[in-house]
Amino acid sequence: MRKTCFGVGAVLWIVILLGLGSCHNPGKDVNVVEDEIRLFIPTGAVYRQVLDSLRPLVKDIISFEEAAAKMEYERIYPGRYTFRKGMTNEEMLNRLMLGQQDEIKITIGNYSSVYELGYKMEPLLRLKTEDIIAALSQTDEVAGMDTLKWIYCLAPDTYNFFWNVTGAEFVGKLLGQYKKFWTEERKKQLQSSGMTELQVISLASVVQLESYKADEQPKVAGLYLNRMRKGMKLDADPTVIFAIKQEKGWDHKVQRVYHKDLLRNSPYNTYLYKGIPPGPICMPNPSAIDAVLNPEHSDYIYFVADPERPGYHSYARTPQEHEGNAKKYRDWANKNNIK
């Protein structure tokens, strides 16, 4: 009798255990054990590619596959997806099935060309330089211009993009922000300036690279306009740096401009050629453009970096006064081994 009871009990336990096993829901399994994992799904990817990309990132890929089958994960949305520690298969799949990819916050800086813009974006987005160039080439703004000038209509700012943004979407955001800048009031100021839009942006780009201090930019702009009115060359170091980078690569670092550099033959070199450069040497901030449209009126002609006020400059009206300021800067640069 005891044997019979034991046999019945064992069978009952087996049935219960089997029942529990069949009730297991793989969707509730925690599958993210790292603090954070990122899954990149390119446009056109299929389910097997998603699994292959996810396999080294999760705790148990089989558990994920079971949950995916149960939840009927079929439609693949491309993008960059971030999953955090403690997330279950169900939570991951819900995000994937709804296409809830990350928005990536990117600050677009004062880049010197569409080429520099492109290679800065390539590690962050699924976007190539040629995608940006192709999209820009379709816009009316750059019609008839060489590619080196194309950055004039792209606004530096902080933007949110999806990882799989297209070239057209990317350019559309930057171009749209640039167009917003040109209010009716600014258009009137542009007309009063006697310059074209490209000339204003080009001069603003020089101002931008001479001074990142928004409160000083109107003074810098006024000084350059003074030089132009007197028939002088702009003699702007950033234009020489641009010419160097144009030759040696946009990621080339130039810490100091030497006399030999001033002789570099480039239409952008304002030590050799009079007037505003033929195109912008960077993507200027709105403050620099406003500085050109609303320059500070003064009789300053010369300026040089002020070592006692980092980011600012010492201004002069005469060559003699300027030489004193320049010597102070040279002594400081030599003392600090700035080559």
C-alpha beads as a LAMMPS data file, in Angstrom:
LAMMPS data file: protein, C-alpha beads

339 atoms
338 bonds

1 atom types
1 bond types

-500.0 500.0 xlo xhi
-500.0 500.0 ylo yhi
-500.0 500.0 zlo zhi

Masses

1 110.0

Atoms # bond

1 1 1 0.000 0.000 0.000
2 1 1 2.834 2.340 0.843
3 1 1 4.471 1.593 -2.488
4 1 1 1.264 2.431 -4.279
5 1 1 0.932 5.754 -2.468
6 1 1 4.540 6.653 -3.229
7 1 1 4.039 5.880 -6.899
8 1 1 0.934 8.014 -7.111
9 1 1 2.687 10.894 -5.296
10 1 1 5.679 10.751 -7.620
11 1 1 3.432 10.879 -10.656
12 1 1 1.580 13.875 -9.217
13 1 1 4.846 15.744 -8.651
14 1 1 5.985 15.043 -12.179
15 1 1 2.669 16.306 -13.540
16 1 1 2.923 19.470 -11.415
17 1 1 6.503 20.131 -12.499
18 1 1 5.632 19.603 -16.136
19 1 1 2.696 21.943 -15.726
20 1 1 4.894 24.599 -14.199
21 1 1 7.358 24.202 -17.050
22 1 1 4.650 24.649 -19.638
23 1 1 3.472 27.825 -17.861
24 1 1 6.921 29.430 -18.011
25 1 1 6.741 32.774 -19.816
26 1 1 10.082 33.621 -21.497
27 1 1 8.917 37.198 -21.904
28 1 1 9.373 37.718 -18.161
29 1 1 12.991 36.519 -18.180
30 1 1 15.493 39.229 -17.322
31 1 1 17.956 39.232 -20.200
32 1 1 20.001 42.410 -19.732
33 1 1 22.676 41.959 -17.084
34 1 1 25.080 44.710 -18.181
35 1 1 24.423 48.290 -17.070
36 1 1 23.519 49.194 -20.627
37 1 1 23.608 47.551 -24.030
38 1 1 23.071 49.091 -27.450
39 1 1 21.623 47.330 -30.445
40 1 1 22.116 48.805 -33.919
41 1 1 19.664 47.674 -36.600
42 1 1 20.447 48.985 -40.095
43 1 1 17.714 49.741 -42.608
44 1 1 16.734 46.569 -44.455
45 1 1 17.910 44.202 -41.706
46 1 1 16.075 40.878 -41.251
47 1 1 15.202 38.995 -38.070
48 1 1 18.264 36.732 -38.214
49 1 1 20.556 39.769 -38.370
50 1 1 18.886 41.211 -35.280
51 1 1 19.509 37.943 -33.417
52 1 1 23.141 37.823 -34.528
53 1 1 23.702 41.378 -33.297
54 1 1 21.906 40.724 -30.017
55 1 1 23.534 37.351 -29.259
56 1 1 26.746 38.677 -27.616
57 1 1 24.850 41.345 -25.702
58 1 1 22.180 39.412 -23.790
59 1 1 22.291 36.699 -21.146
60 1 1 20.278 34.077 -23.059
61 1 1 19.538 34.432 -26.768
62 1 1 17.375 31.282 -26.796
63 1 1 15.098 32.788 -24.164
64 1 1 14.825 35.918 -26.318
65 1 1 13.979 33.834 -29.395
66 1 1 11.237 32.009 -27.487
67 1 1 9.760 35.310 -26.317
68 1 1 10.008 36.759 -29.833
69 1 1 8.132 33.767 -31.259
70 1 1 5.439 34.021 -28.603
71 1 1 5.008 37.773 -29.149
72 1 1 5.151 37.366 -32.962
73 1 1 8.069 39.732 -33.506
74 1 1 8.169 39.989 -37.286
75 1 1 8.379 43.597 -38.447
76 1 1 11.894 44.996 -38.075
77 1 1 12.284 48.703 -37.343
78 1 1 15.808 50.031 -37.946
79 1 1 17.589 52.283 -35.483
80 1 1 19.714 52.406 -32.365
81 1 1 18.105 50.834 -29.304
82 1 1 19.369 51.086 -25.732
83 1 1 18.427 48.448 -23.161
84 1 1 19.301 48.809 -19.481
85 1 1 20.125 46.377 -16.723
86 1 1 17.165 44.368 -15.457
87 1 1 15.063 44.639 -18.619
88 1 1 13.074 41.553 -19.592
89 1 1 12.657 40.045 -23.029
90 1 1 9.148 41.445 -23.110
91 1 1 10.346 44.986 -22.386
92 1 1 13.023 44.722 -25.045
93 1 1 10.623 43.322 -27.612
94 1 1 7.977 45.945 -26.899
95 1 1 10.529 48.620 -27.695
96 1 1 11.673 46.863 -30.860
97 1 1 8.154 46.125 -32.077
98 1 1 7.087 49.749 -31.609
99 1 1 10.262 51.089 -33.216
100 1 1 11.092 53.102 -30.094
101 1 1 14.677 53.815 -31.072
102 1 1 16.908 56.323 -29.293
103 1 1 17.095 59.959 -30.217
104 1 1 20.740 60.965 -30.296
105 1 1 21.578 64.475 -29.114
106 1 1 24.404 65.892 -31.211
107 1 1 26.032 69.300 -31.038
108 1 1 27.052 70.538 -34.473
109 1 1 30.072 72.786 -34.012
110 1 1 31.833 75.402 -36.107
111 1 1 33.082 72.925 -38.692
112 1 1 35.187 74.167 -41.590
113 1 1 33.577 72.265 -44.458
114 1 1 30.945 69.709 -45.369
115 1 1 33.791 67.201 -45.363
116 1 1 34.679 67.950 -41.746
117 1 1 30.989 67.903 -40.833
118 1 1 30.683 64.512 -42.498
119 1 1 33.569 62.765 -40.800
120 1 1 32.476 64.158 -37.418
121 1 1 29.015 62.651 -37.927
122 1 1 30.071 59.250 -39.281
123 1 1 30.992 57.728 -35.870
124 1 1 27.705 58.953 -34.372
125 1 1 25.134 58.238 -37.079
126 1 1 24.627 55.777 -39.913
127 1 1 25.457 58.605 -42.280
128 1 1 28.307 59.103 -44.711
129 1 1 29.861 62.335 -45.943
130 1 1 28.663 61.540 -49.446
131 1 1 25.074 61.311 -48.122
132 1 1 25.307 64.879 -46.816
133 1 1 26.874 66.139 -50.041
134 1 1 24.275 64.359 -52.178
135 1 1 21.418 65.827 -50.136
136 1 1 22.862 69.342 -50.192
137 1 1 23.401 69.175 -53.943
138 1 1 19.627 68.878 -54.350
139 1 1 18.914 72.176 -52.564
140 1 1 18.466 75.540 -54.255
141 1 1 20.734 77.227 -51.697
142 1 1 23.966 75.771 -53.113
143 1 1 23.101 75.823 -56.816
144 1 1 26.144 76.839 -58.840
145 1 1 28.502 76.894 -55.835
146 1 1 31.566 74.748 -55.284
147 1 1 31.244 72.350 -52.346
148 1 1 33.682 74.279 -50.159
149 1 1 31.085 77.053 -49.798
150 1 1 28.138 74.808 -49.001
151 1 1 28.422 75.073 -45.230
152 1 1 27.237 78.698 -45.385
153 1 1 23.598 77.583 -45.124
154 1 1 24.013 74.995 -42.342
155 1 1 23.463 76.204 -38.789
156 1 1 25.563 74.963 -35.867
157 1 1 23.352 73.998 -32.929
158 1 1 22.333 71.038 -30.779
159 1 1 20.000 68.672 -32.621
160 1 1 18.226 65.382 -31.987
161 1 1 18.651 62.753 -34.686
162 1 1 17.782 59.106 -35.106
163 1 1 20.796 56.903 -35.772
164 1 1 19.459 55.902 -39.201
165 1 1 18.704 59.491 -40.287
166 1 1 18.924 60.022 -44.043
167 1 1 21.101 62.644 -45.673
168 1 1 18.014 64.607 -46.705
169 1 1 16.598 64.582 -43.159
170 1 1 19.934 65.619 -41.677
171 1 1 20.484 68.483 -44.110
172 1 1 16.843 69.512 -43.788
173 1 1 17.219 70.125 -40.053
174 1 1 20.389 72.191 -40.344
175 1 1 19.113 74.133 -43.326
176 1 1 15.770 74.730 -41.619
177 1 1 17.508 76.157 -38.559
178 1 1 19.565 78.456 -40.784
179 1 1 16.437 79.738 -42.553
180 1 1 14.791 80.457 -39.191
181 1 1 17.668 82.787 -38.376
182 1 1 16.811 85.117 -41.233
183 1 1 13.918 87.058 -39.732
184 1 1 12.490 90.065 -41.566
185 1 1 14.525 92.358 -39.315
186 1 1 17.766 90.577 -40.149
187 1 1 16.942 90.627 -43.846
188 1 1 16.637 94.422 -43.594
189 1 1 19.995 94.586 -41.808
190 1 1 21.509 92.444 -44.558
191 1 1 20.218 94.843 -47.201
192 1 1 21.634 97.820 -45.284
193 1 1 25.031 96.158 -44.951
194 1 1 25.696 96.303 -48.691
195 1 1 26.919 92.707 -48.585
196 1 1 25.441 89.539 -50.000
197 1 1 24.213 86.781 -47.710
198 1 1 27.255 84.663 -48.585
199 1 1 29.605 87.567 -47.819
200 1 1 27.984 88.168 -44.434
201 1 1 28.263 84.497 -43.511
202 1 1 31.851 84.363 -44.783
203 1 1 32.908 87.388 -42.734
204 1 1 30.974 86.054 -39.738
205 1 1 32.921 82.803 -40.021
206 1 1 36.183 84.751 -39.691
207 1 1 34.779 86.644 -36.700
208 1 1 33.668 83.342 -35.170
209 1 1 37.134 81.814 -35.321
210 1 1 38.831 84.988 -34.128
211 1 1 36.640 85.179 -31.032
212 1 1 34.295 82.646 -29.482
213 1 1 33.228 85.325 -27.000
214 1 1 29.822 86.545 -28.159
215 1 1 30.246 89.839 -26.290
216 1 1 33.481 90.584 -28.193
217 1 1 32.351 89.563 -31.669
218 1 1 30.746 92.938 -32.596
219 1 1 34.083 94.637 -31.837
220 1 1 35.959 92.134 -34.024
221 1 1 33.427 92.569 -36.836
222 1 1 33.707 96.359 -36.614
223 1 1 37.501 96.167 -36.795
224 1 1 37.429 94.043 -39.950
225 1 1 34.929 96.379 -41.579
226 1 1 37.251 99.293 -40.683
227 1 1 40.092 97.551 -42.509
228 1 1 37.924 96.977 -45.566
229 1 1 36.826 100.628 -45.643
230 1 1 40.481 101.685 -45.591
231 1 1 41.301 99.335 -48.466
232 1 1 43.388 97.101 -46.217
233 1 1 43.540 93.323 -46.351
234 1 1 41.750 91.514 -43.523
235 1 1 45.001 89.785 -42.450
236 1 1 43.006 87.181 -40.507
237 1 1 44.949 84.227 -39.099
238 1 1 41.919 81.861 -39.217
239 1 1 41.859 82.183 -43.014
240 1 1 45.469 80.994 -43.123
241 1 1 44.607 78.072 -40.844
242 1 1 41.737 77.214 -43.188
243 1 1 44.134 77.171 -46.146
244 1 1 46.500 74.871 -44.223
245 1 1 43.684 72.481 -43.308
246 1 1 42.400 72.543 -46.866
247 1 1 45.776 71.173 -47.945
248 1 1 46.702 68.915 -45.009
249 1 1 43.280 67.615 -43.972
250 1 1 40.335 69.002 -42.032
251 1 1 41.421 67.226 -38.850
252 1 1 44.904 68.793 -38.974
253 1 1 45.640 70.825 -35.823
254 1 1 47.273 74.242 -36.143
255 1 1 48.288 75.804 -32.833
256 1 1 50.275 78.735 -34.125
257 1 1 50.568 80.616 -37.427
258 1 1 54.100 81.411 -38.588
259 1 1 55.287 83.982 -41.126
260 1 1 55.882 81.301 -43.761
261 1 1 52.207 80.314 -43.472
262 1 1 51.128 83.822 -44.452
263 1 1 52.561 83.214 -47.925
264 1 1 50.412 80.140 -48.564
265 1 1 48.707 80.691 -51.924
266 1 1 44.988 80.209 -51.405
267 1 1 42.067 82.498 -52.314
268 1 1 41.014 82.101 -48.674
269 1 1 44.302 83.548 -47.376
270 1 1 43.412 87.134 -46.465
271 1 1 47.079 88.002 -45.976
272 1 1 47.499 87.611 -49.735
273 1 1 44.079 88.563 -51.086
274 1 1 41.956 91.605 -50.298
275 1 1 38.347 91.438 -49.260
276 1 1 36.138 88.810 -47.714
277 1 1 37.093 85.176 -48.417
278 1 1 35.168 83.565 -51.308
279 1 1 33.255 81.402 -48.837
280 1 1 32.918 80.704 -45.119
281 1 1 35.832 79.142 -43.262
282 1 1 33.493 77.618 -40.676
283 1 1 29.833 77.378 -39.730
284 1 1 29.399 80.583 -37.670
285 1 1 27.144 80.862 -34.644
286 1 1 24.151 83.249 -34.848
287 1 1 26.009 85.654 -32.528
288 1 1 28.823 86.052 -35.081
289 1 1 26.372 86.699 -37.929
290 1 1 24.549 89.263 -35.795
291 1 1 27.920 90.869 -35.032
292 1 1 28.523 91.451 -38.752
293 1 1 24.995 92.783 -39.219
294 1 1 25.358 95.009 -36.119
295 1 1 29.078 95.767 -35.746
296 1 1 30.530 97.883 -32.969
297 1 1 31.645 101.265 -34.285
298 1 1 35.220 102.125 -33.363
299 1 1 38.475 103.260 -34.932
300 1 1 40.385 100.093 -34.066
301 1 1 42.477 98.612 -36.861
302 1 1 44.716 96.086 -35.101
303 1 1 44.246 93.392 -32.518
304 1 1 46.029 90.391 -31.056
305 1 1 45.156 87.727 -28.478
306 1 1 45.322 89.015 -24.910
307 1 1 47.258 86.509 -22.755
308 1 1 45.852 88.080 -19.600
309 1 1 42.241 87.505 -20.691
310 1 1 41.932 84.093 -22.364
311 1 1 39.591 84.230 -25.349
312 1 1 39.719 88.020 -25.640
313 1 1 41.971 90.419 -27.564
314 1 1 43.993 93.589 -27.113
315 1 1 43.008 96.341 -29.591
316 1 1 45.045 99.146 -31.104
317 1 1 44.634 102.135 -33.407
318 1 1 48.257 102.500 -34.512
319 1 1 50.974 100.068 -35.626
320 1 1 53.166 101.164 -32.713
321 1 1 50.472 100.437 -30.144
322 1 1 49.771 97.114 -31.814
323 1 1 53.430 96.083 -31.776
324 1 1 53.489 96.467 -28.004
325 1 1 50.447 94.199 -27.677
326 1 1 51.887 91.699 -30.152
327 1 1 55.205 91.501 -28.279
328 1 1 53.362 90.759 -25.063
329 1 1 51.565 87.881 -26.774
330 1 1 54.734 86.503 -28.427
331 1 1 56.580 86.524 -25.114
332 1 1 53.708 84.673 -23.477
333 1 1 53.488 82.108 -26.309
334 1 1 57.224 81.429 -26.207
335 1 1 57.208 81.132 -22.431
336 1 1 54.391 78.570 -22.623
337 1 1 56.070 76.684 -25.471
338 1 1 53.172 77.187 -27.867
339 1 1 54.475 76.054 -31.227

Bonds

1 1 1 2
2 1 2 3
3 1 3 4
4 1 4 5
5 1 5 6
6 1 6 7
7 1 7 8
8 1 8 9
9 1 9 10
10 1 10 11
11 1 11 12
12 1 12 13
13 1 13 14
14 1 14 15
15 1 15 16
16 1 16 17
17 1 17 18
18 1 18 19
19 1 19 20
20 1 20 21
21 1 21 22
22 1 22 23
23 1 23 24
24 1 24 25
25 1 25 26
26 1 26 27
27 1 27 28
28 1 28 29
29 1 29 30
30 1 30 31
31 1 31 32
32 1 32 33
33 1 33 34
34 1 34 35
35 1 35 36
36 1 36 37
37 1 37 38
38 1 38 39
39 1 39 40
40 1 40 41
41 1 41 42
42 1 42 43
43 1 43 44
44 1 44 45
45 1 45 46
46 1 46 47
47 1 47 48
48 1 48 49
49 1 49 50
50 1 50 51
51 1 51 52
52 1 52 53
53 1 53 54
54 1 54 55
55 1 55 56
56 1 56 57
57 1 57 58
58 1 58 59
59 1 59 60
60 1 60 61
61 1 61 62
62 1 62 63
63 1 63 64
64 1 64 65
65 1 65 66
66 1 66 67
67 1 67 68
68 1 68 69
69 1 69 70
70 1 70 71
71 1 71 72
72 1 72 73
73 1 73 74
74 1 74 75
75 1 75 76
76 1 76 77
77 1 77 78
78 1 78 79
79 1 79 80
80 1 80 81
81 1 81 82
82 1 82 83
83 1 83 84
84 1 84 85
85 1 85 86
86 1 86 87
87 1 87 88
88 1 88 89
89 1 89 90
90 1 90 91
91 1 91 92
92 1 92 93
93 1 93 94
94 1 94 95
95 1 95 96
96 1 96 97
97 1 97 98
98 1 98 99
99 1 99 100
100 1 100 101
101 1 101 102
102 1 102 103
103 1 103 104
104 1 104 105
105 1 105 106
106 1 106 107
107 1 107 108
108 1 108 109
109 1 109 110
110 1 110 111
111 1 111 112
112 1 112 113
113 1 113 114
114 1 114 115
115 1 115 116
116 1 116 117
117 1 117 118
118 1 118 119
119 1 119 120
120 1 120 121
121 1 121 122
122 1 122 123
123 1 123 124
124 1 124 125
125 1 125 126
126 1 126 127
127 1 127 128
128 1 128 129
129 1 129 130
130 1 130 131
131 1 131 132
132 1 132 133
133 1 133 134
134 1 134 135
135 1 135 136
136 1 136 137
137 1 137 138
138 1 138 139
139 1 139 140
140 1 140 141
141 1 141 142
142 1 142 143
143 1 143 144
144 1 144 145
145 1 145 146
146 1 146 147
147 1 147 148
148 1 148 149
149 1 149 150
150 1 150 151
151 1 151 152
152 1 152 153
153 1 153 154
154 1 154 155
155 1 155 156
156 1 156 157
157 1 157 158
158 1 158 159
159 1 159 160
160 1 160 161
161 1 161 162
162 1 162 163
163 1 163 164
164 1 164 165
165 1 165 166
166 1 166 167
167 1 167 168
168 1 168 169
169 1 169 170
170 1 170 171
171 1 171 172
172 1 172 173
173 1 173 174
174 1 174 175
175 1 175 176
176 1 176 177
177 1 177 178
178 1 178 179
179 1 179 180
180 1 180 181
181 1 181 182
182 1 182 183
183 1 183 184
184 1 184 185
185 1 185 186
186 1 186 187
187 1 187 188
188 1 188 189
189 1 189 190
190 1 190 191
191 1 191 192
192 1 192 193
193 1 193 194
194 1 194 195
195 1 195 196
196 1 196 197
197 1 197 198
198 1 198 199
199 1 199 200
200 1 200 201
201 1 201 202
202 1 202 203
203 1 203 204
204 1 204 205
205 1 205 206
206 1 206 207
207 1 207 208
208 1 208 209
209 1 209 210
210 1 210 211
211 1 211 212
212 1 212 213
213 1 213 214
214 1 214 215
215 1 215 216
216 1 216 217
217 1 217 218
218 1 218 219
219 1 219 220
220 1 220 221
221 1 221 222
222 1 222 223
223 1 223 224
224 1 224 225
225 1 225 226
226 1 226 227
227 1 227 228
228 1 228 229
229 1 229 230
230 1 230 231
231 1 231 232
232 1 232 233
233 1 233 234
234 1 234 235
235 1 235 236
236 1 236 237
237 1 237 238
238 1 238 239
239 1 239 240
240 1 240 241
241 1 241 242
242 1 242 243
243 1 243 244
244 1 244 245
245 1 245 246
246 1 246 247
247 1 247 248
248 1 248 249
249 1 249 250
250 1 250 251
251 1 251 252
252 1 252 253
253 1 253 254
254 1 254 255
255 1 255 256
256 1 256 257
257 1 257 258
258 1 258 259
259 1 259 260
260 1 260 261
261 1 261 262
262 1 262 263
263 1 263 264
264 1 264 265
265 1 265 266
266 1 266 267
267 1 267 268
268 1 268 269
269 1 269 270
270 1 270 271
271 1 271 272
272 1 272 273
273 1 273 274
274 1 274 275
275 1 275 276
276 1 276 277
277 1 277 278
278 1 278 279
279 1 279 280
280 1 280 281
281 1 281 282
282 1 282 283
283 1 283 284
284 1 284 285
285 1 285 286
286 1 286 287
287 1 287 288
288 1 288 289
289 1 289 290
290 1 290 291
291 1 291 292
292 1 292 293
293 1 293 294
294 1 294 295
295 1 295 296
296 1 296 297
297 1 297 298
298 1 298 299
299 1 299 300
300 1 300 301
301 1 301 302
302 1 302 303
303 1 303 304
304 1 304 305
305 1 305 306
306 1 306 307
307 1 307 308
308 1 308 309
309 1 309 310
310 1 310 311
311 1 311 312
312 1 312 313
313 1 313 314
314 1 314 315
315 1 315 316
316 1 316 317
317 1 317 318
318 1 318 319
319 1 319 320
320 1 320 321
321 1 321 322
322 1 322 323
323 1 323 324
324 1 324 325
325 1 325 326
326 1 326 327
327 1 327 328
328 1 328 329
329 1 329 330
330 1 330 331
331 1 331 332
332 1 332 333
333 1 333 334
334 1 334 335
335 1 335 336
336 1 336 337
337 1 337 338
338 1 338 339
